């Protein structure tokens, strides 16, 4: 009679966009095979929870919203399971839903289904938090199913060609990129960018980058206004929008685009895992969650929901290997304790593929296209020439990476 299979080690990934998808591929390609080499009797199952069945390449949204030709909508949305279905059946499962609560003592997550609002509780042995942020507009982040963001892009395609007055709110990279893309595509439109502070690109490694972005936008006849924010908005006659500003003034425009920052999706996370900004506190080197009280062993976080992040794709991407190696190291240590034998200890950390990797991002780097043929930014603390910005990001907004992300090709090497 065949021996009964052991209960699998349950790895739950909360969030299925850029961070979650990359982590899933890394675990299934590298971490789990390495753990199986340590102890072939142990089984592992990866479960991803995401409100959307599709990955949203939000990096390309500032250009994708212009029209259907520059970056087709089906380029920025790709089914998540298309790439993950290649792995052995039973090793990966997908739940379309949203994490609504998390019990650290019970090591469970309650998930509410996206389609029918049904609830289910799933157990975890290891947990990875990659739920990101939610922006006010579905143009920039998933706000549930990907169809909402797809609809938001299609709406822009319909409105922009006839819009004569456009206000973009948000002085970060998304606001700058969006204003530049619109002004380049529709030079007769009056585009106004509200920075909401004293300058553009406040997070830029080089302070002068903000002024350079403003100068370049001015070349496209974009009016950049500082220290002014939109408080509320309401519909106006002739399908226009009335904006109520924080200085008491009002503006009536054809189109208003909110490109301000998002709110961390961490309402379900225990309070003692969060900082004052409601982001998950992590060890900035290994991405292990730090807790002031409840049990956070075997819990990791990456991306915009975590406190190490500067809210860029580069920082999320650079955290994938540290998260997965931390998980692998922690599970290997548990196996070692269970085995209580020297052979396992001798394998661990020497050729096992489970050595701890630490967070090492490309620092002092920001690349912001402004218009179709150039932009501003810095690389490793040095100013990036406009042509270089175009060549690195402005040509394609990295859309060539979308299929490689979905099918795991980007994670071919550990």
C-alpha positions in Angstrom: 0.0 0.0 0.0 1.4 3.4 -1.0 2.2 5.8 1.9 -0.2 8.6 2.4 0.9 12.0 1.1 1.9 14.5 3.7 -0.2 17.5 4.3 1.1 20.2 2.0 2.9 23.3 3.3 0.4 26.0 2.4 1.9 29.2 0.8 -0.6 31.9 0.3 0.1 35.0 -1.8 -2.3 37.9 -1.3 -2.3 40.0 -4.4 -2.0 38.9 -8.0 -0.5 41.8 -9.9 3.2 42.5 -10.6 4.6 41.5 -7.2 2.4 38.5 -6.6 2.8 37.0 -10.1 6.6 37.3 -10.0 6.7 35.8 -6.5 4.5 32.8 -7.6 6.8 32.0 -10.6 10.0 32.3 -8.5 8.6 30.0 -5.8 7.4 27.4 -8.2 10.6 27.5 -10.4 13.2 27.8 -7.7 12.3 27.9 -4.0 10.0 24.8 -3.9 12.2 22.6 -6.1 15.1 23.5 -3.8 13.1 22.6 -0.7 12.0 19.3 -2.4 15.7 18.4 -2.8 16.1 18.8 1.0 13.2 16.5 1.8 11.3 14.9 -1.1 8.5 13.7 1.2 7.3 17.3 1.8 4.7 18.8 -0.5 3.9 22.5 -1.2 0.9 24.3 -2.5 0.9 27.9 -3.7 -2.5 29.7 -3.5 -2.9 33.1 -5.0 -5.7 35.4 -4.0 -6.5 38.3 -6.3 -9.6 40.4 -7.1 -8.7 40.2 -10.8 -8.1 37.3 -13.1 -5.8 39.5 -15.1 -2.5 41.2 -14.5 -2.6 44.9 -15.2 0.6 46.4 -16.5 -0.1 49.8 -14.9 3.3 51.1 -15.8 2.0 51.6 -19.3 -1.3 53.3 -18.4 -0.2 56.9 -19.1 0.2 56.1 -22.7 -2.4 53.3 -22.9 -5.1 55.9 -22.0 -4.4 58.0 -25.1 -5.9 55.8 -27.7 -6.3 52.1 -28.7 -3.3 52.2 -31.1 -0.3 53.4 -29.0 -0.6 50.7 -26.4 -3.5 48.4 -27.1 -5.6 47.5 -24.1 -5.0 43.8 -24.5 -1.3 44.5 -24.2 -1.6 45.8 -20.6 -4.1 43.1 -19.4 -3.1 39.5 -19.5 -4.7 36.4 -17.8 -2.7 35.4 -14.7 -3.4 31.7 -15.0 -2.2 31.5 -18.6 1.4 31.4 -17.4 0.9 29.6 -14.0 -1.1 26.7 -15.5 2.2 25.3 -16.8 3.2 24.1 -13.4 2.3 20.6 -12.0 -1.4 20.3 -11.2 -2.0 20.6 -7.5 1.0 22.9 -6.9 -0.9 26.1 -7.7 -4.4 27.3 -7.2 -6.1 30.7 -7.8 -8.9 32.3 -5.9 -10.6 35.4 -7.3 -11.4 37.4 -4.3 -10.3 40.0 -1.7 -8.7 39.3 1.7 -11.0 40.9 4.2 -9.5 39.7 7.5 -6.4 37.9 8.8 -6.0 35.9 12.0 -2.4 35.7 13.1 -3.1 33.2 16.0 -5.1 30.9 13.7 -2.9 31.6 10.7 -5.9 32.0 8.5 -7.1 34.6 5.9 -10.8 35.2 5.2 -11.4 35.8 1.5 -14.6 37.4 0.0 -15.3 36.3 -3.5 -15.3 38.9 -6.2 -18.3 37.6 -8.1 -20.7 36.3 -5.4 -19.4 37.9 -2.2 -19.2 34.4 -0.6 -16.6 34.0 2.1 -14.1 31.3 2.6 -11.3 30.8 5.1 -7.9 29.6 3.9 -5.0 28.5 6.1 -1.4 29.4 5.6 1.9 28.1 6.8 3.7 30.9 4.9 2.1 34.1 3.8 3.2 36.7 1.3 1.4 40.1 1.3 1.5 41.9 -2.1 -1.8 43.7 -2.1 -0.4 47.0 -3.3 -2.5 50.2 -3.2 -5.7 51.5 -4.6 -5.8 54.8 -6.4 -8.9 57.1 -6.7 -9.0 56.2 -10.4 -9.1 52.7 -11.9 -6.7 54.0 -14.6 -3.7 53.4 -12.3 -4.5 50.4 -10.1 -6.9 47.5 -10.0 -10.1 48.4 -8.1 -11.4 44.9 -8.3 -11.8 43.0 -11.5 -9.6 44.2 -14.4 -12.7 45.1 -16.4 -13.0 48.2 -14.3 -9.6 49.5 -15.3 -10.2 48.4 -18.9 -13.4 50.4 -18.9 -11.6 53.4 -17.5 -9.1 53.3 -20.3 -11.8 52.9 -23.0 -13.6 55.9 -21.5 -10.5 58.0 -21.9 -10.2 56.9 -25.6 -13.7 58.2 -26.1 -13.4 61.5 -24.3 -9.9 62.7 -25.0 -10.3 63.5 -28.8 -13.0 66.1 -28.1 -11.7 67.5 -24.7 -10.5 71.1 -25.0 -9.8 71.7 -21.3 -8.1 69.0 -19.2 -6.9 69.0 -15.6 -4.6 66.4 -14.3 -4.1 66.2 -10.5 -0.9 64.7 -9.1 2.7 65.9 -9.4 4.3 62.5 -9.3 5.6 60.4 -12.2 2.2 59.3 -13.3 0.8 62.8 -13.4 3.8 64.1 -15.3 3.8 61.3 -17.8 0.1 61.5 -18.3 0.2 65.3 -18.9 3.0 64.9 -21.4 1.3 62.1 -23.3 -1.9 64.0 -23.6 -0.2 67.2 -24.7 1.8 65.4 -27.3 -1.2 63.6 -28.7 -3.6 66.5 -28.5 -1.6 69.7 -28.9 -4.7 71.9 -29.3 -6.1 70.9 -25.9 -5.4 73.1 -22.8 -3.8 70.8 -20.3 -3.2 71.9 -16.7 -1.2 69.8 -14.2 -1.8 70.4 -10.5 1.3 69.3 -8.6 -0.4 69.6 -5.2 2.9 70.8 -3.6 5.8 73.2 -4.3 7.3 71.3 -7.2 6.9 68.2 -9.4 8.5 64.8 -8.7 9.1 65.4 -5.0 10.5 61.8 -4.7 13.1 62.3 -7.4 16.6 61.5 -6.2 17.8 64.8 -7.8 15.8 67.9 -6.7 16.4 69.5 -10.1 14.5 66.7 -11.9 11.2 68.3 -11.0 12.1 71.7 -12.5 13.4 69.9 -15.6 10.1 68.0 -15.9 8.2 71.3 -15.6 10.3 73.0 -18.3 9.7 70.1 -20.6 6.0 70.2 -20.0 6.0 73.9 -20.7 7.5 73.1 -24.1 4.3 71.1 -24.7 2.3 74.1 -23.5 1.2 72.3 -20.3 0.3 74.8 -17.5 1.9 73.5 -14.3 0.2 74.9 -11.1 1.7 74.4 -7.7 0.2 74.4 -4.2 -3.3 73.9 -5.4 -5.4 70.8 -4.9 -8.9 69.5 -5.9 -11.1 69.1 -2.9 -14.3 67.8 -4.6 -15.8 67.4 -8.0 -19.3 67.4 -9.5 -20.9 67.0 -12.8 -21.5 70.2 -14.8 -23.7 71.0 -17.8 -22.6 69.8 -21.3 -20.9 66.7 -19.8 -18.2 68.8 -18.1 -16.8 68.6 -14.6 -16.8 71.3 -12.0 -13.8 71.2 -9.7 -13.8 72.8 -6.3 -10.3 73.8 -5.3 -8.8 74.0 -1.8 -8.2 77.8 -2.2 -12.0 78.3 -2.7 -11.8 78.7 -6.5 -13.7 76.7 -9.0 -12.8 75.3 -12.5 -15.1 73.8 -15.1 -13.3 71.5 -17.5 -14.1 68.9 -20.1 -12.0 66.2 -18.4 -10.5 65.7 -15.0 -7.9 63.0 -14.4 -7.0 62.1 -10.8 -3.4 60.9 -10.8 -2.8 61.3 -7.1 -1.3 58.5 -5.0 -3.1 55.5 -3.8 -4.1 54.1 -0.3 -2.4 50.9 0.9 -4.7 47.8 0.7 -4.0 46.7 4.2 -7.4 47.0 6.0 -7.4 43.3 6.7 -3.8 43.2 8.2 -3.4 43.1 12.0 -2.8 46.7 13.3 0.5 45.7 15.0 2.0 44.8 11.6 1.4 48.3 10.2 3.1 51.6 10.5 1.4 55.0 10.8 0.9 55.2 7.1 -0.9 51.8 7.2 1.9 50.0 5.3 3.2 46.6 6.5 6.4 46.9 8.4 9.2 44.7 7.1 12.9 44.1 7.6 14.3 46.2 4.8 16.8 43.5 3.9 14.9 40.3 3.9 11.2 41.5 3.7 10.2 39.5 6.7 7.2 41.2 8.5 8.0 42.8 11.8 5.3 42.6 14.4 4.8 44.6 17.6 2.7 41.8 19.1 0.9 39.1 17.1 2.7 36.2 15.4 4.3 37.2 12.1 6.6 34.2 11.7 6.6 33.0 8.1 5.0 36.2 6.9 6.6 38.4 4.2 5.6 41.5 2.2 6.6 43.4 -0.9 5.5 46.1 -3.2 3.6 49.3 -2.4 1.8 47.8 0.6 5.1 47.4 2.5 6.9 50.2 4.3 10.3 49.7 2.5 8.9 50.6 -0.8 9.3 53.9 -2.7 6.2 52.9 -4.7 8.1 52.0 -7.9 8.1 48.8 -9.9 11.9 48.7 -9.5 11.6 48.3 -5.7 8.8 45.7 -6.0 10.9 43.7 -8.5 14.0 43.9 -6.4 12.1 42.4 -3.4 11.0 39.2 -5.2 14.2 37.2 -4.7 14.6 38.3 -1.0 11.0 37.4 -0.2 11.2 34.0 -1.8 14.7 33.2 -0.4 13.5 34.3 3.1 10.6 31.9 2.8 12.9 29.1 1.6 15.4 29.7 4.4 12.7 29.7 7.0 11.0 26.5 5.8 14.4 24.8 5.4 15.1 25.6 9.1 11.8 24.0 10.1 12.7 20.9 8.1 16.1 20.8 9.8 14.5 21.0 13.2 12.0 18.2 12.3 14.7 16.0 10.9 17.1 16.6 13.7 19.8 15.1 11.6 23.2 16.4 10.4 22.7 15.6 6.7 20.0 18.1 6.3 22.0 20.8 8.0 24.9 20.1 5.7 22.8 20.5 2.6 21.1 23.7 3.8 22.9 26.8 2.5 25.5 25.0 0.4 24.3 24.3 -3.1 20.7 23.8 -2.0 19.5 27.0 -3.8 18.2 28.4 -0.5 20.9 30.9 0.4 19.4 34.1 1.8 19.2 36.9 -0.7 18.9 40.5 0.4 17.2 43.6 -1.0 19.5 45.4 -3.3 17.7 47.8 -5.6 19.0 50.1 -8.2 19.3 53.3 -6.1 18.8 56.9 -6.8 17.1 56.1 -10.1 13.9 57.5 -11.6 12.9 57.5 -15.3 10.0 59.7 -16.3 9.1 60.1 -20.0 7.6 63.5 -20.9 6.1 63.3 -24.4 6.9 60.6 -27.0 10.6 61.3 -27.6 12.3 62.1 -24.3 11.9 62.8 -20.6 13.8 63.4 -17.4 15.2 61.5 -14.5 18.4 60.0 -13.0 20.3 56.8 -12.9 22.4 55.9 -9.9 22.3 59.6 -8.9 23.4 60.9 -12.2 21.1 62.9 -14.5 19.7 60.8 -17.3 19.8 62.5 -20.7 16.4 62.9 -22.4 17.3 60.4 -25.2 18.3 57.8 -22.6 14.9 58.2 -20.9 13.3 57.6 -24.2 15.4 54.5 -25.0 14.9 53.0 -21.5 11.2 53.6 -20.9 9.7 56.1 -23.3 9.6 53.9 -26.4 7.4 51.1 -24.9 6.8 51.7 -21.2 8.4 48.2 -20.8 5.4 46.5 -22.4 7.7 44.0 -23.9 8.1 42.6 -20.3 4.3 41.8 -20.0 4.3 38.3 -21.6 7.6 37.5 -19.9 6.1 38.4 -16.5 3.0 36.4 -17.1 4.8 33.2 -18.3 7.6 33.5 -15.8 10.4 34.0 -18.2 11.6 36.9 -16.2 12.2 34.5 -13.3 14.0 31.8 -15.3 17.1 32.4 -13.2 17.1 32.5 -9.4 
